[in-house]
Amino acid sequence: MPTIFLTHGGGPCFFMEWSPADAWDGLRAGLESVPDLLPEPPQAILVVSAHWEDQPVSIEAAASPELVFDYYGFPPHTYRLSYPAPGDPALAERVRSLLDGAGIAARTVQRGWDHGVFIPLLVSYPDADVPVVAMSLQAGLDPAAHVAMGRALAPLRDEGVLIVGSGSSYHNLSGGGPAAKQAATDFDRWLHEVLPTPGPAREKALADWAGAPGGQYAHPREEHLIPLHVAAGAGADDPGRAFFAEPVLGVEMSCWVFG
């Protein structure tokens, strides 16, 4: 099974009116294409969300998780969205065991699915018929540690589990204008240089992402980038390929598949 890094958009952006009206159409089409990237339907989906940081790493283990509406100021109907996919307690325990075996402290909890989980899945898997497990980032957001987390989880790929890092290739909510456009372009160009070639050089580049052109402007805080490190770590031996790369609201954004 490949691994995926998604740019998941802004809040419930795909389920509300926007200006311009087609602002998120390209990214929506990219997310809708995810099932076509896979050799077969996944047995389950493991989502590493930019909107959940914890120590130790936490894994949602409920059989029927609730939704966590962790966005603010959006239209009332966006707080009535539903995503009734089943959880997978057995997979949650398998994830915990793999991390523990790699020396990464982890625990199972019952928290619910934040919008970094259910919003992109509503687009990619709208029938909600694939079991889902959500997992946190490690508090501290150490990039090399998250590549190692991905490596620890790689055996899940041979078990039919789709590993998804859900974040954004650009995430500076206060940035705008020419500076934002240039930084997003520069950083996305760097991703296109680094991600296609697997190996130690890619892992080192990801660990040192803050030195990339436009990197610190594109990610003044890196929580939306770090899910990429998990996806790339799990796909360590595979080239990365952009399956979405277009401007969104004037800035370059991209989504990637490994394998």
C-alpha positions in Angstrom: 0.0 0.0 0.0 1.4 3.5 -0.8 1.6 6.2 1.8 0.1 9.6 1.4 0.7 13.2 2.5 -2.4 15.4 2.1 -2.9 19.1 2.2 -6.3 19.0 3.9 -7.5 22.6 3.2 -8.8 25.2 5.6 -11.3 24.1 8.2 -14.5 22.7 6.5 -13.6 24.5 3.2 -15.0 21.9 0.9 -18.4 22.0 2.5 -19.2 25.7 2.4 -19.4 28.7 0.1 -16.1 30.5 -0.6 -14.9 33.5 -2.5 -13.8 32.8 -5.2 -16.3 30.0 -5.6 -13.8 27.6 -7.1 -11.0 28.3 -4.6 -10.8 24.7 -3.4 -12.0 22.8 -6.5 -8.5 21.7 -7.6 -7.6 20.4 -4.1 -11.0 18.7 -3.8 -10.3 16.9 -7.1 -6.8 15.9 -5.8 -8.3 14.4 -2.6 -11.0 12.7 -4.6 -8.3 10.9 -6.6 -6.7 9.2 -3.6 -8.6 5.8 -4.1 -7.2 5.7 -7.7 -3.7 5.9 -6.4 -3.9 2.6 -4.6 -3.5 -0.9 -6.0 -6.6 -2.0 -4.1 -9.0 -0.7 -1.6 -7.4 -0.3 1.9 -8.4 -2.6 4.7 -8.1 0.4 7.0 -6.8 4.0 7.1 -4.3 5.4 9.7 -4.4 9.2 9.7 -1.7 11.2 11.4 -3.3 14.6 12.1 -1.6 18.0 12.2 -4.3 19.0 14.7 -3.2 16.5 17.5 0.0 16.7 19.4 0.6 14.6 22.5 3.3 12.9 24.6 3.4 10.0 24.5 2.1 9.5 21.0 -1.7 8.9 21.3 -3.8 6.6 19.1 -7.6 6.8 18.9 -8.9 3.4 19.9 -12.7 3.8 20.1 -14.9 1.5 18.0 -17.1 4.5 16.9 -15.2 7.7 17.4 -17.0 11.0 17.7 -16.1 14.1 15.6 -14.1 16.9 17.2 -15.2 20.2 15.6 -11.9 22.0 16.3 -12.5 24.9 13.8 -14.0 28.2 14.7 -16.2 30.9 13.1 -17.6 28.8 10.3 -21.2 28.5 9.2 -23.5 26.5 11.5 -24.1 23.6 9.1 -20.3 22.8 9.1 -20.7 21.7 12.8 -23.4 19.2 11.7 -21.1 17.2 9.3 -20.9 13.5 10.0 -18.5 10.8 9.2 -19.8 7.5 10.5 -16.9 5.3 9.5 -16.0 2.6 12.1 -12.9 2.8 14.3 -10.5 -0.1 14.5 -9.4 -0.9 18.1 -7.3 -3.8 17.0 -5.4 -1.7 14.5 -4.9 1.0 17.2 -3.3 -1.6 19.4 -1.2 -2.9 16.5 0.0 0.7 15.9 0.9 1.1 19.6 2.8 -2.2 19.5 4.8 -1.2 16.4 5.8 2.1 18.0 6.6 0.5 21.3 8.8 -2.1 19.5 10.8 0.8 17.9 11.3 2.5 21.3 8.6 5.2 20.7 6.3 5.7 23.7 2.7 5.4 22.7 -0.7 4.8 24.2 -4.3 4.2 23.1 -7.0 6.7 24.1 -10.5 7.8 23.2 -10.5 11.3 21.9 -12.4 11.5 18.6 -11.5 12.6 15.1 -10.5 16.2 14.6 -11.0 18.0 11.3 -7.6 16.9 10.1 -9.0 13.4 10.0 -12.7 13.7 9.0 -12.6 16.6 6.5 -10.2 15.0 3.9 -11.8 11.6 4.4 -15.2 13.1 3.7 -13.8 14.0 0.3 -11.6 11.0 -0.4 -13.8 8.3 1.1 -17.3 9.8 1.3 -19.0 6.5 1.8 -17.3 6.2 5.2 -17.0 2.4 4.7 -13.3 2.0 5.6 -12.2 1.6 9.2 -10.2 4.6 10.4 -7.7 5.1 13.2 -6.3 8.6 14.1 -2.9 9.2 15.6 -1.2 12.2 17.1 2.1 13.8 16.4 4.8 13.6 19.0 4.9 16.8 21.2 8.0 18.7 20.4 7.6 18.1 16.6 11.1 16.8 16.1 11.3 16.1 12.4 13.8 13.2 12.5 11.7 11.5 15.2 8.7 11.6 13.0 10.6 10.0 10.1 11.5 7.3 12.5 7.8 6.9 13.5 6.9 6.4 9.9 9.6 3.7 9.5 8.2 1.9 12.6 4.8 1.9 11.0 5.9 0.7 7.6 4.9 -2.9 8.2 1.2 -1.8 8.1 1.6 -1.2 4.4 1.9 -4.9 3.8 -1.2 -5.4 5.9 -3.4 -3.3 3.6 -3.4 -0.2 5.8 -3.2 3.2 4.1 -1.0 5.6 6.1 -2.0 9.2 5.6 -0.2 12.3 6.9 -2.8 15.0 7.0 -1.4 18.6 7.1 -0.5 21.2 4.5 2.5 21.9 2.3 2.0 25.6 3.1 0.6 26.8 6.4 1.2 30.5 7.3 -2.2 31.9 8.3 -0.9 35.4 8.8 1.2 35.5 5.6 -0.2 37.0 2.4 0.7 38.9 -0.7 3.8 38.6 -2.8 5.9 37.3 0.2 3.6 34.4 0.8 3.4 33.6 -2.9 7.2 33.6 -3.2 7.8 31.5 -0.1 5.2 28.9 -1.1 6.6 28.7 -4.6 10.2 28.3 -3.3 9.2 25.7 -0.6 7.1 23.7 -3.0 10.0 23.7 -5.5 12.2 22.3 -2.8 9.7 19.6 -2.0 9.7 18.6 -5.7 13.5 18.5 -5.6 13.8 16.4 -2.4 10.8 14.1 -2.2 11.2 12.1 -5.5 14.5 10.4 -4.5 14.4 8.0 -1.6 17.3 7.4 0.7 19.4 8.9 3.5 19.7 12.3 1.6 16.0 12.7 1.6 15.7 11.9 5.3 18.4 14.4 6.1 16.8 17.1 4.0 13.5 16.5 5.8 15.2 16.7 9.1 16.7 20.0 8.1 13.5 21.4 6.4 13.8 24.7 8.2 16.8 25.6 6.1 14.9 25.1 2.9 14.1 28.1 0.7 10.8 29.6 2.0 10.6 26.9 4.7 10.2 29.0 7.8 7.9 31.5 6.2 5.7 28.7 4.8 5.7 27.0 8.2 6.2 29.5 11.1 5.1 26.6 13.2 5.7 23.1 11.7 2.8 21.0 12.9 1.2 21.0 9.4 4.4 19.9 7.8 5.4 17.1 10.2 2.8 14.6 9.0 4.8 14.6 5.8 7.8 13.2 7.7 5.7 10.3 8.9 4.4 9.5 5.4 7.9 9.8 3.9 9.4 7.6 6.7 6.8 4.9 6.1 7.6 5.2 2.4 11.3 5.5 2.9 12.3 3.2 0.0 9.8 4.7 -2.4 10.0 7.8 -4.6 7.6 10.6 -3.8 5.3 11.8 -6.5 3.0 14.9 -6.4 -0.5 13.9 -7.3 -1.7 17.5 -6.7 0.4 20.6 -7.2 -1.5 23.8 -7.9 -2.0 27.3 -6.5 -4.7 27.5 -3.8 -5.8 31.0 -2.9 -2.8 32.3 -4.7 -0.1 30.1 -3.1 1.4 26.8 -4.3 0.3 23.7 -2.4 0.9 20.0 -3.1 -0.1 16.5 -2.0 2.3 13.5 -2.3 2.2 9.7 -2.6 5.1 7.4 -1.8 5.0 4.0 -3.4 
